């Protein structure tokens, strides 16, 4: 799920994805877990018995996952 969120953020915000997420207080993958488990708590999402909030901790490093790669071509339409 963290990778899907990362890809979505990059698709939506491009090179500014990390800055946009940081402006919302999202600076690590564990923050994705907080969001998901808050949605579970209010009944907007469901989990299995095996799902844990800690599953979201340290999935990837934000600095490298969202670093601008100016040598890579941008997706069409951006």
N, C-alpha and C positions, 0 to 999 in steps of 0.2 A: 504494500500500500504506500509506503514511503516513496518508493521509486515512481509510482504513478502520480503522486502529489508533486514530486520534483519535476517530472515531465510536464504536467499541467501548468505549473508555475512558469516554467521556461516557455511554454507555448503561449501563455497569456501575457507575460511581462518581459520576455526576452532577457537581455543582459541586466535588466533592473529587478529580476525576480528576487534575488537575495535582499535587496533594499526594501522592496515592497513587503516581503514577509517580515523583515526586521521591524518595519514600521508598525506591524500588527503584533509585535512581541514574539514572533516565531523565529527562533534563532538556532534551533536544534531539532533533530527528529523526535526527541521526546515530547516536544511541544505539539507535534502532530498527534501523538498518543493522547495528550491531554484533551485536545479537541475531539478526537474520536470517542474517547471514553466519556466526555461530557455529553456528546450526542447520544451515546448509549444510555446514560443515566436519565436523560429526559425523554427517552423512548423514540428517538429519531433514527437510531441504528440498533442493530442487534449484534450479539457476540456469541461465540460458542463457549463451552466450558473450558476449552483450552486457550482461549484468547486472554492475554494479559496486557495491561498498560505498559509494562516493562518491555514488551516485544518491540516497542518503538524506540527504545533507547539506543543511541550510538549506531544507528543503521548506516549512516554515512556522515562525513564531515561537511558541514555547510560551506565552509570556505572553499573547498575544492569542488564540491558538487555544483555550486552556482558561480564559480569563477568565470569571468568573461573570457571566451576563447575567440579572439578576434581573427585568428587564422582559419577558423572553421566557417564555411558558408552558412548564412542564415537560411532558415526554412523559407520556402516561397510564401509571399504575402506579408513578410515582415520587413 
